[in-house]
Amino acid sequence: MAPTLPVSRTATGTIMAGASMCCVQLGLAVSVGLVDRVGAGGVAWLRLACAAVLVVLLTRPWRMRFSASALRTCMLLGVATAGMTILFMAAAARLPLGTAVALEFLGPLGVAVARGKGAARLWAVVAGAGVLALTEPWHGQTDLPGVLFALGAATCWGAYILLTQRAGDEVAGIHALAVSMPVAAIVATITVGPSTFGHLDLALLLAGFGLALLLPVVPFSLEMLALRRLSTAAFGTLMCLEPAIGLAVGLVFLGQVPGPAAVVGIALVIAAGIGATRTGERTLPAGDPEGLRAPSAMAPDVQR
C-alpha cells in the first residue's frame, strides 16, 4: 500500500475556502424563494439572526473569556459581516446581479493586491479579469445608490477578510463567531429587522435556521479556519472563484447555460486560484505549525 502523502496547510486552507464558497452559492440559491416573501433585507436579517442563535448555542460564549483586543476585533468583525450582507442585498435590489457582483469583488481583489507581493498581485489581476468576463457588468444600467451600496459591500468584504484572519489568530477555535455573529444580528435587527417582523411565522423561522447553517454559520467557520493557513492576498484571490462556482450551481440547479465570455472567465479565475494556492501559504508563529490555535500570547484569553 502506497504511503499517504501529507496535505499541506495551503492545500487544506484552499479546500476549506472552496467548501465555504460552495455553501455560500447553495445558500443564495435556496434564498431565492424567501426573497419573494420578506424581501432581500429580510432574508439578510433572517440569516444573521438565526445564525447568531445557533452560534451562541454551539459555542456557549458565557463560558469564555476574551482579552480587550480580541473582543474589539470580534465586534468589528460582526459589524463588517452585517454590512457585507445587508449592503450587497440592497445593491442587488437596484443593480443587475452581474454588476453588483463585479463591484463587490473589488473588496477581496483590493485585499489581494494591497497585501500581495510579486506573483500574488499578478494573480489578483488575472482573477479580476475573470470576474469581469463572468459577470459582464457593462450590460447593466447604472444606478448611483446601487453602485454606492455595492462599493460599501466591497469595503465591508475587504474588512471582513482582514478581521477574520486577525480574530482567528487571537481567539482559539471558531469562538470569535460567538461575538461577531450576535453583533452582526444586532446591527441587522436595528437596520432591516423591523420591516421583517410582521412576516414571521413558524415555517419561515424553521427555513431561516436551516438557511443559517448553510449561510453563514458553516462557510464563515470554514473561512476563519482557512485564513489561519492562507495569506489574506491568496484568500482574497481565491474568493474570485465564487462567481465560477455560482455559475456551476446555476447550470446544475437552474439550467442556466454559460456563454462564451463566462467560460473564459471561469478559466481565468481557476488559473488565478491555482496560482494563489501555490504562493499563498502563511508564515505562522513558532509552536503553531498547523495554524490550529491562537498565538501563545493569546491562548489564556479564551477558556472552554
WOZIHU-V120067 format. One record per pair of residues at least 6 apart in sequence whose ideal C-beta (glycine too) atoms are under 7 Angstrom apart, sorted by the first residue. I is the first residue (numbers start at 1). J is the second residue. Records with the same first field share a line. If there is no record, write none. Layout:
I->J / J
This chain:
9->229 / 281 / 290 / 291
10->229 / 230 / 277 / 280 / 281
12->229
13->226 / 229 / 230
14->238 / 277
16->222 / 225 / 226
17->223 / 226 / 235 / 238
19->222
20->219 / 222 / 223 / 226
21->241 / 242 / 245
22->245
23->214 / 215 / 218 / 219
24->215 / 219 / 242
25->242 / 245 / 246 / 249
26->214 / 249
27->211 / 214 / 215
28->215
29->249 / 253
30->211 / 214
31->43 / 211
34->43 / 207
35->43
37->199 / 204
38->46 / 196 / 199
39->195
40->89 / 90 / 92 / 93
41->86 / 89 / 90 / 192 / 195
42->192 / 195 / 196 / 199
43->89
44->85 / 86 / 89 / 188 / 192
45->188 / 189 / 192 / 193 / 196
46->196 / 208
47->85 / 208 / 211 / 212 / 215 / 216
48->82 / 85 / 184 / 185 / 188
49->185 / 188 / 189
50->208 / 209 / 212
51->181 / 212 / 216 / 217
52->181 / 182 / 184 / 185
54->209 / 212 / 213 / 217
55->177 / 178 / 181 / 217
56->178 / 182
59->175 / 177 / 178
61->178 / 179
63->304
64->175 / 178 / 302 / 303
65->301 / 302 / 303
66->171 / 301 / 302
67->298 / 301
69->170
70->170 / 171 / 298 / 301
71->179
73->163 / 166 / 167 / 170
74->167 / 171 / 176 / 179 / 180
75->179 / 183
76->163
77->160 / 163 / 164 / 167 / 176 / 180
78->179 / 180 / 181 / 183 / 184 / 187
79->183 / 187
80->156 / 159 / 160 / 163
81->160 / 180 / 184
82->184 / 187 / 188
83->152 / 156
84->153 / 156 / 157 / 160
86->188 / 191 / 192
87->149 / 152 / 153 / 156
88->100 / 104 / 153
90->149
91->100 / 146 / 149 / 150 / 153
92->100
94->143 / 145 / 146 / 149
95->140 / 143 / 146 / 150
96->139 / 140
98->135 / 136 / 137 / 139 / 140
99->137 / 140
100->150
101->135 / 243
102->131 / 132 / 135 / 137
103->147 / 150 / 151 / 154
104->150 / 153 / 154 / 157
105->131 / 240
106->154
107->154 / 155 / 157 / 158
108->157 / 158 / 161 / 236 / 239 / 240
109->124 / 127 / 128 / 236 / 240
110->158
111->158 / 161 / 162 / 232 / 233 / 236
112->120 / 124 / 233 / 236 / 237
113->121 / 124
115->231 / 232 / 233
116->124 / 233
119->275 / 279
120->233 / 234 / 276 / 279 / 280
123->237 / 272 / 275 / 276
124->237
126->268 / 271 / 272
127->237 / 240 / 268 / 269 / 272
129->268
130->240 / 265 / 268 / 269 / 272
131->240 / 243 / 265 / 269
133->261 / 262 / 264 / 265 / 268
134->243 / 244 / 247 / 262 / 265 / 266
135->243
136->261
161->232 / 235 / 236
162->232
164->223 / 224 / 227
165->227 / 232
167->176 / 180 / 224
168->176 / 224 / 227 / 228
169->228 / 294 / 295
170->294 / 298
171->294 / 302
172->293 / 294 / 299 / 302
174->221 / 224
175->302
176->224
177->220 / 221
226->235
227->235
228->291
229->282 / 291
230->280 / 281 / 282
231->280 / 282
233->280
234->276 / 277 / 279 / 280
237->272 / 273 / 276
238->273 / 276
240->269 / 272
241->269 / 270 / 273
243->269
244->266 / 269 / 270
247->258 / 262 / 266
250->256
251->257 / 258
282->291
284->291
285->295
287->296
288->295
293->299
